[in-house]
Amino acid sequence: MKEDIALREGVVPSKIVCRTWTEFLYNDLAKPYRKMVGAPKLEGLDFRQVGQIPRRSGVTSNNIFYYLNSKNQLYAERLAEFCCKTNVHTNGLVFNRLQKIYRTILIDEIQDLNGYDLDILNYIYSLICNVIMVGDNRQATYSTNHSLKNRRYRSENIFNFFRLQMGISDIESLELCYRCNQQICDFANQLFDDLNLVSGQTEKILEEDGIILLSSEERMEGYINNYLPSVLYYSKPSLRKLDSLKLNVLPESMSFGNSKGLTRDRVLILPTVEMRKHALGQNYSLAALTLAKYYVAITRATRSVAIYVGN
């Protein structure tokens, strides 16, 4: 989003603050009132996962040291919980401060939020400033933390939280896709019964555009040399398929998950066995997380998606 604003405006305007969700929690929620809950000066974040956080005898979530390591760094896994507990302890000062600073708060990729993050969304939604929340539950490829809090609303079930816990019944659904052409939209629509993307592109689809199935290494080599697509992979070992190719330039490559949010003219997908079956019109079976990553990969391109299906 920050890159999109800079590209459009030439620079990010001074009145617009762009932060990751973690940066937002740490700088806008955790730091300002940490003294009121007895926390020392915070020295950043500790990104160890739940199983790696040391257990301290007798230390529970009511103890400040439950959230801090020995270097006074907040555990990122417990950051959202710390913010919520601080807000309760200060009688709402944490979130009240936000509406004094920001006229509008826009939160993107909400399908990746989990645990106490959802309670924070609820707090923010009650503020008097403008609040816009955007997400695609079909792109739930990542989770901000592994808390068991609100776990039934995790990932693809995120919108149930808005309906059942926040009382929002009118959720606007956007089916117009400005990134992909209609052939790519139609291909992506096959993955979900309730998906009906319609392309907002007005340019004519050319012969070399749309969905392209590459049946040989020779065709894959030609596609890369002619169009220099971004190569998207589910597992890194699949990149070995490029080793035997005679390439003019080594293409950009990244995992499905890391491609989320990006736009490219053309991509080349190195699929799993089940993804290959889908591309060939055969019966396939994909777990929810794998399906989400595949959907993300397909919808990165504006012009063409090539899938290497082999012989």
Disulfide bonds with the S-S distance in Angstrom:
none
